[in-house]
Amino acid sequence: MDSTGNRLLDDSQISRVIEMAWEDRTPFGAIEHSYGLSESKVIKLMRQKLKPSSFRLWRKRVNNRATKHQAKRSFDVGRAHCKTQYKQR
């Protein structure tokens, strides 16, 4: 935690947050649960770390996307994924 109460993330964690933010099926709630970053903090992080054109593209992509907002997402969507979807650790 820094002096403003924000959680400090290392480079690999920042990279993972950005990856999760780009994924269509990963809701902001999952990012908050895993990394303690609210939707507004994820937006701020993306604005800081992405090129301006990439940030605008991302914002256009996720704005009002039902799968990124758990309140708009119905339970019948599910969470199926391929075994090879995530990076090998």
Backbone hydrogen bonds in HBPLUS format (Angstrom, degrees):
<---DONOR---> <-ACCEPTOR-->    atom                        ^
c    i                          cat <-CA-CA->   ^        H-A-AA   ^      H-
h    n   atom  resd res      DA  || num        DHA   H-A  angle D-A-AA Bond
n    s   type  num  typ     dist DA aas  dist angle  dist       angle   num
A0002-ASP N   A0006-ASN O   2.84 MM   4  5.55 152.2  1.92 153.2 162.1     1
A0005-GLY N   A0002-ASP O   3.06 MM   3  5.40 164.8  2.08 114.7 118.8     2
A0014-ILE N   A0010-ASP O   2.95 MM   4  6.24 160.1  1.99 158.7 165.0     3
A0015-SER N   A0011-ASP O   2.96 MM   4  6.11 157.8  2.01 144.7 150.9     4
A0016-ARG N   A0012-SER O   3.02 MM   4  6.24 152.1  2.10 139.9 147.0     5
A0017-VAL N   A0013-GLN O   2.90 MM   4  6.16 155.7  1.96 150.2 156.7     6
A0018-ILE N   A0014-ILE O   2.99 MM   4  6.22 163.0  2.02 152.9 156.9     7
A0019-GLU N   A0015-SER O   2.96 MM   4  6.20 156.2  2.02 144.3 151.4     8
A0020-MET N   A0016-ARG O   2.84 MM   4  6.08 160.1  1.88 150.4 155.6     9
A0021-ALA N   A0017-VAL O   2.85 MM   4  6.06 150.8  1.94 147.3 155.9    10
A0022-TRP N   A0018-ILE O   3.06 MM   4  6.32 145.3  2.19 145.8 153.9    11
A0023-GLU N   A0019-GLU O   3.18 MM   4  6.43 138.4  2.36 141.6 152.6    12
A0030-ALA N   A0027-PRO O   3.03 MM   3  5.48 135.7  2.23 108.1 118.7    13
A0028-PHE N   A0068-LYS O   3.00 MM  40  5.83 164.8  2.02 147.3 142.6    14
A0032-GLU N   A0028-PHE O   2.93 MM   4  6.23 157.6  1.98 151.1 157.7    15
A0033-HIS N   A0029-GLY O   2.90 MM   4  6.08 154.2  1.97 142.1 149.2    16
A0034-SER N   A0030-ALA O   2.98 MM   4  6.11 157.6  2.03 143.4 149.1    17
A0035-TYR N   A0031-ILE O   2.79 MM   4  5.71 163.1  1.81 152.2 157.3    18
A0036-GLY N   A0032-GLU O   2.76 MM   4  4.38 137.3  1.94 121.2 127.3    19
A0041-LYS N   A0038-SER O   3.08 MM   3  5.17 120.5  2.45  97.7 112.7    20
A0042-VAL N   A0038-SER O   2.91 MM   4  6.23 149.8  2.00 153.3 162.6    21
A0043-ILE N   A0039-GLU O   2.96 MM   4  6.24 158.6  2.00 151.8 157.3    22
A0044-LYS N   A0040-SER O   3.02 MM   4  6.23 155.1  2.08 139.0 145.8    23
A0045-LEU N   A0041-LYS O   2.89 MM   4  6.08 157.7  1.94 144.4 150.3    24
A0046-MET N   A0042-VAL O   2.85 MM   4  6.07 162.5  1.88 153.0 157.7    25
A0047-ARG N   A0043-ILE O   2.91 MM   4  6.10 154.4  1.97 147.3 154.5    26
A0048-GLN N   A0044-LYS O   3.05 MM   4  6.29 147.2  2.16 143.5 152.0    27
A0049-LYS N   A0045-LEU O   2.93 MM   4  6.11 153.4  2.00 152.8 160.1    28
A0050-LEU N   A0046-MET O   2.96 MM   4  5.64 155.2  2.03 147.8 151.3    29
A0054-SER N   A0051-LYS O   3.02 MM   3  5.17 116.4  2.44 102.2 118.1    30
A0055-PHE N   A0051-LYS O   2.85 MM   4  6.12 157.9  1.90 161.6 169.0    31
A0056-ARG N   A0052-PRO O   3.01 MM   4  6.24 163.7  2.04 149.7 153.4    32
A0057-LEU N   A0053-SER O   3.08 MM   4  6.25 156.3  2.14 142.3 148.6    33
A0058-TRP N   A0054-SER O   2.90 MM   4  6.11 158.7  1.95 148.3 154.1    34
A0059-ARG N   A0055-PHE O   2.85 MM   4  6.09 166.3  1.87 157.8 161.1    35
A0060-LYS N   A0056-ARG O   2.99 MM   4  6.12 160.1  2.03 146.6 152.0    36
A0061-ARG N   A0057-LEU O   2.99 MM   4  6.14 148.6  2.09 141.3 150.3    37
A0062-VAL N   A0058-TRP O   2.93 MM   4  6.22 157.6  1.98 158.4 162.9    38
A0063-ASN N   A0059-ARG O   2.94 MM   4  5.67 136.2  2.13 144.6 153.5    39
A0065-ARG N   A0062-VAL O   3.10 MM   3  5.11 171.7  2.10 122.2 120.2    40
A0068-LYS N   A0065-ARG O   3.09 MM   3  5.59 150.5  2.18 113.4 121.8    41
A0069-HIS N   A0066-ALA O   3.33 MM   3  5.40 151.4  2.42 101.5 109.4    42
A0072-LYS N   A0069-HIS O   2.97 MM   3  5.52 140.9  2.13 114.8 125.2    43
A0073-ARG N   A0070-GLN O   3.23 MM   3  4.92 149.6  2.33  94.6 103.7    44
A0077-VAL N   A0074-SER O   3.43 MM   3  6.11 170.4  2.44 116.4 118.4    45
A0085-GLN N   A0082-CYS O   3.06 MM   3  5.14 164.7  2.08 113.1 114.9    46
